[in-house]
Amino acid sequence: MPSKSKKQWREETLEPVTKRFGERQEEFRTDSGLEIDPLYTAEDLATGGHEPQRDLGYPGEYPYTRGVQPNTYRGRMWTMRQYSGYATSAVTNERFRYLLEQGQTGLSVAFDLPTQIGYDSDHPLAQGEVGKVGVPICSLEDMESLFQGIPLDKVSTSMTINSTASILLCLYIATAKRQGVSPGQLNGTIQNDILKEYIARGTYAYPPRPSMRLVVDVFKYCAQDVPRWNTISVSGYHMREAGATAVQELAFTFANAIAYVQAAMDAGLEVDDFAPRLSFFFVAQNNLFEEVAKFRAARRMWAKIMKERFKAQDPRSMMLRFHTQTAGVSLTAQQPDNNLIRCTVQALAAVLGGSQSLHVNSRDEALALPSEESVQLSLRTQQILGYESGVADVVDPLGGSYYVESLTDQLEQEAYEYLQRIEDFGGAVAAIEQGFQVREIGESAYQHRREVESGDRIIVGVNRFTTDTPPLEGLLRVDAEPRTKTRRKAERKRL
């Protein structure tokens, strides 16, 4: 044990140095605004009431702070799942095949905006958006083309789709059946998280409460007929991309998850019949330690919520399983090669935090959809982390760090305080209807922007260390001709 207290060290050793030489800035804070001490010791944990046996336990055991599997990546590497989709189903199929050949271990489908909100490619409101930011799917034929030559009993597929989730899942199941694959053999995830669409994205088709009924219908169907399918991916990612802090990401995600679980139970489902197939989707941002602490806090919070609030008995109902994507909002058009470093740090945070699945963004995504070369480099980032860095060889490698444990506790506490505010509104749906989450995220985004513009928050290559850089070559340009053919095909089918 140290011979002096942290207070004595601060007064006798630290302060004489800082008075003489100063520090880089007046105060140090995480991206969520949490104050960072210069040093953390066992005193910080004791002051916060931290009890290792209660708050940490062992990996694979409640409260799962250190991981939902006892051996994490020593047993199986995380699923390397690059998000892809553009132009047409046939073109996207080529990208899928390429990524699988390069060692990707799961598929992640990006749908275009018309598909996300329920419009066929020939609809007047779809004009100009077909195949731009995802793949257009208007029919079973399109879905079959998307997965041509890809055995759906051998690959796990994640589909980022919400208001039309039930329809796309039906098409996927029908495609599998035509391959001779039964629904019981399918592995994958449908995002199916409509509440965050009212908060952060806007691709909803129906009001919140009828939309909740559709979400629960998917729970019911899959529990009986597609038992290995993750029926929802409750997403904090999009709220964080819209400007939420890490604390808000945790609180708003779990508020939505609580609403889904309660709706399912109100519809007559037993919690342990559907909860083991719930999954989550978080972002990995730049602040390495805050992000690692966030993932650890998330596991502990979900375990407590399921056990204490919903009285779950099955341990699988208490295990938070999540996909992570690096932060698109952090990518810059200036000095785009800097994005390689940002995404590597973010991916490292996801791995240190125990993510089950990971997508790494590409360096050119602030300028265009990623090129083939860029997505290969993003996949190689994951593979180097997994097979060369050593970070996958030990479970929860930052567990026991005074700083990480203190930050984990603090994020959890702050997130619970936000959850209580949402409960005071009457729950997530009522809070959404009153605009609470949108206002809170808007204020956080505004504060972030002010810090960037004032220079208090440094963005390398944007407001500090700027240079004149030549335009990035080899950007992907989505060909208009295949997209036009997709629209015309939809028109012919309608006739």
HELIX and SHEET records of a PDB file:
HELIX    1   1 LYS A    6  TRP A    9  1                                   4    
HELIX    2   2 ARG A   10  LEU A   14  3                                   5    
HELIX    3   3 GLU A   15  PHE A   21  1                                   7    
HELIX    4   4 ALA A   42  THR A   47  1                                   6    
HELIX    5   5 PRO A   52  ASP A   55  1                                   4    
HELIX    6   6 THR A   72  ARG A   74  5                                   3    
HELIX    7   7 SER A   89  GLU A  101  1                                  13    
HELIX    8   8 LEU A  113  ILE A  117  1                                   5    
HELIX    9   9 PRO A  124  ALA A  126  5                                   3    
HELIX   10  10 LEU A  140  LEU A  146  1                                   7    
HELIX   11  11 ALA A  165  ARG A  178  1                                  14    
HELIX   12  12 PRO A  183  GLN A  185  5                                   3    
HELIX   13  13 LEU A  195  LYS A  196  1                                   2    
HELIX   14  14 GLU A  197  ARG A  201  3                                   5    
HELIX   15  15 PRO A  208  ASP A  225  1                                  18    
HELIX   16  16 TYR A  237  GLU A  241  1                                   5    
HELIX   17  17 ALA A  246  ASP A  266  1                                  21    
HELIX   18  18 VAL A  271  PHE A  274  1                                   4    
HELIX   19  19 ALA A  275  ARG A  277  5                                   3    
HELIX   20  20 LEU A  288  LYS A  304  1                                  17    
HELIX   21  21 ILE A  305  ARG A  309  3                                   5    
HELIX   22  22 PRO A  315  MET A  318  1                                   4    
HELIX   23  23 GLY A  328  SER A  330  5                                   3    
HELIX   24  24 ASN A  338  LEU A  352  1                                  15    
HELIX   25  25 GLU A  372  TYR A  387  1                                  16    
HELIX   26  26 TYR A  402  PHE A  425  1                                  24    
HELIX   27  27 ALA A  428  GLU A  433  1                                   6    
HELIX   28  28 PHE A  436  SER A  454  1                                  19    
HELIX   29  29 ALA A  480  ARG A  494  1                                  15    
SHEET    1   A 5 THR A  79  MET A  80  0                                        
SHEET    2   A 5 SER A 357  HIS A 359  1                                        
SHEET    3   A 5 PHE A 322  THR A 326  1                                        
SHEET    4   A 5 LEU A 278  ALA A 284  1                                        
SHEET    5   A 5 ILE A 232  SER A 235  1                                        
SHEET    1   B 5 TYR A  83  SER A  84  0                                        
SHEET    2   B 5 LEU A 107  ALA A 110  1                                        
SHEET    3   B 5 THR A 157  THR A 160  1                                        
SHEET    4   B 5 GLY A 188  ILE A 190  1                                        
SHEET    5   B 5 TRP A 229  ASN A 230  1                                        
END                                                                             
